[in-house]
Amino acid sequence: MIYECHGHIILDSVAYSQAVARHKNNVDEAFVRKNLQTNANYGISYYRDGGDKHGVSVYAKTIANEYGIDYITPAYIILKKGHYGIMFGRAFEDISEYRNLVSEAKSLGADFVKTTASGLLDFSKGGYVTHPSLALEELREMVTIAHGEGLAVMIHANGADNIKRAAEAGADSIEHGYYMDITALQIMADTKAIWIPTCVTSSNLLGSGLYDDSVLAAIVMNHKSAILEASRIGVTIACGSDAGASCVSQGSGTLDEMEIFHSLGIDPTLGNMELSDRFRRS
Ligand SMILES: [Zn+2]
């Protein structure tokens, strides 16, 4: 059984905004079916989506069983206004709006909540993360509300301080987790947050000509060291490629990510199973 623990059925691995715009008025059902079929062809039978605001992942969930895929989705990202994720999500300004977005996602069939504690890496320079950060107390309240609704929480977080806050707030999983440090890993080991490092989002860009390879190579090398350290201290790690992201194709991207785990001597099977158990809606 092959797990894709972090994918985007809405994306085509080329251009984010055009891929999202394709579904602006109506879900492009043929596109979704094509992506599901590609995943099935690669033997993928579990797919945890990151959500979108056009109902694409909600639609995919209704037909994924035709392709033998156990598919789960947060419906859409629930983000704080002005923070990262508006292309895939809906924003709240205060906690009552957050509650309403959680309820609405749940009524659409969401299996879990996805939010963002930071932005993206800026691949043109190492060490820099875009967008504002969320405060610990706010994250904690958001996680508590989601858990109260029986929903696990997936938190997109890059930068050690953002990762620490997300884990301390009770995140069930930390997505990406670039610029990790040992303290953040220790907190994750204590809180049992599962890490989905999405290594190929950086390593597959090497040689693409999109960014400076020396900056990318340093990012990839540090990320791999952190993954090894995580494995050593007992952080649960799961395999998710960010399928659909730039240079990460549906299906083959998942195998690329698995290949990185294997090259580091890490078997993600148990982590993948733990993640799929934890993110099943209770
Ligand atoms: Zn993603």
Residues whose N, C-alpha, C, O or C-beta is under 5 A from the ligand:
A	BS01	ZN	G50 D242
